[in-house]
Amino acid sequence: MIPVAFDYRRPTSVEEAVQILSEHAGEARALAGGHSLIPLMKLRLSAPGVLVDIGRLGLSGIEDGNPIRVGATTTHAELAASAALASNAPVLSEAAAQIGDPQVRHRGTIGGSLAHADPAGDLPAAVVALDAEIVITGTSGERAVRAGDFFQDLFTVDLAEDELITAVRFAPAPASAYAKLPQRASHYALVGIAAALDVSGGTCQSARIAVTGIGSHSQRVPAVEEALAGRSLDDGTIAEAAELIADGIRDVNEDIHASADYRREMAKIFARRAIAAAAARA
Ligand SMILES: Cc1cc2nc3c(=O)[nH]c(=O)nc-3n(C[C@H](O)[C@H](O)[C@H](O)COP(=O)(O)OP(=O)(O)OC[C@H]3O[C@@H](n4cnc5c(N)ncnc54)[C@H](O)[C@@H]3O)c2cc1C
């Protein structure tokens, strides 16, 4: 289908971009990779009057360090190919590598994925497990929100109409991993599990475990984290903790792709895989 007519604006600075978003609040939308927004516009599920192209604001790139900083328009392919992320935050590069197909990965951006907040999106779970800060700029200045607070509900995030995500930053998490069961056609997660562990002397000091695909939004699962903390990560401990993965998830998703029971069972298996892979890196 053909979208409704819209104006196209191409600002050259973040300040100019948020000014345009503010002037057209309610009808303007940022355009990043276009791989979620354009399909919605073609289906006329979204009909913004003004598209603000944020592709030329200099927001792309990965800065290794502590914190690691990833610009909002960095593509999934760049995340997947990053040697720095593979060593220091493999949960993020692994999640990006499993998104869609090469075309989606070369156009889609981390900022777009987080702002869109698809309940089956991969990067939201990865940044929640990293306990990342989402850096946001609006007409009234810059602020940072913890990923766990940013994702609030189905397609609902802490982002005002005149605000842009400019970056994501997080402490290195070398003992981290992502495992997912993809829906065969789109590759969106039927279940996706992101794990980040802090292990010393063979004991798990703390764990951050986040899920996608099974609930309304990416979120941590405290029951699993508590079952891992203070334990040595042998197969039995990991399997026991993974059994709790759907605990506390309200209204497990059920749709044409999978029943709620199937998702619950698969989540246990993929939780075991993600935690074991993260533990092997500790
Ligand atoms: C065939 C197909 C398969 C896919 N498979 C997967 C998959 O397996 N896993 C997965 O996670 N995703 C998948 N996706 C979605 C893909 O990852 C998108 O790239 C992503 O969801 C949106 O990123 P984008 O840069 O394309 O954003 P856009 O489509 O440009 O924008 C999406 C939304 O975010 C807003 N936005 C964009 N950037 C910003 C910003 N910096 N600040 C504030 N708001 C912003 C836009 O206004 C819009 O509302 C798939 C998409 C397609 C078409």
The ligand as an ORCA input file, in Angstrom:
! r2SCAN-3c Opt
* xyz 0 1
  C      11.326     -8.058      7.663
  C      11.718     -7.505      9.010
  C      12.236     -8.369      9.965
  C      12.611     -7.878     11.225
  N      13.104     -8.760     12.147
  C      13.447     -8.297     13.366
  C      13.995     -9.196     14.350
  O      14.220    -10.384     14.132
  N      14.305     -8.666     15.574
  C      14.129     -7.332     15.869
  O      14.447     -6.920     16.985
  N      13.657     -6.478     14.936
  C      13.309     -6.923     13.715
  N      12.832     -6.030     12.780
  C      12.716     -4.589     13.135
  C      14.038     -3.892     12.856
  O      14.978     -4.267     13.852
  C      13.898     -2.361     12.888
  O      15.070     -1.901     12.295
  C      13.757     -1.695     14.211
  O      12.680     -2.200     14.946
  C      13.501     -0.193     14.061
  O      14.682      0.464     13.776
  P      14.741      1.526     12.605
  O      16.066      2.196     12.705
  O      14.429      0.853     11.332
  O      13.607      2.581     13.067
  P      12.458      3.312     12.233
  O      11.616      2.329     11.546
  O      13.034      4.415     11.426
  O      11.661      3.965     13.469
  C      10.913      3.156     14.344
  C      10.266      4.059     15.413
  O      11.260      4.592     16.271
  C      11.291      6.029     16.203
  N      12.716      6.382     16.245
  C      13.691      5.917     15.436
  N      14.888      6.350     15.851
  C      14.653      7.131     16.941
  C      15.498      7.859     17.832
  N      16.830      7.864     17.703
  N      14.914      8.539     18.844
  C      13.566      8.524     19.018
  N      12.719      7.843     18.205
  C      13.262      7.160     17.196
  C      10.573      6.396     14.905
  O       9.995      7.675     14.989
  C       9.545      5.281     14.835
  O       8.464      5.580     15.662
  C      12.466     -6.497     11.513
  C      11.959     -5.617     10.541
  C      11.593     -6.114      9.301
  C      11.064     -5.155      8.271
*
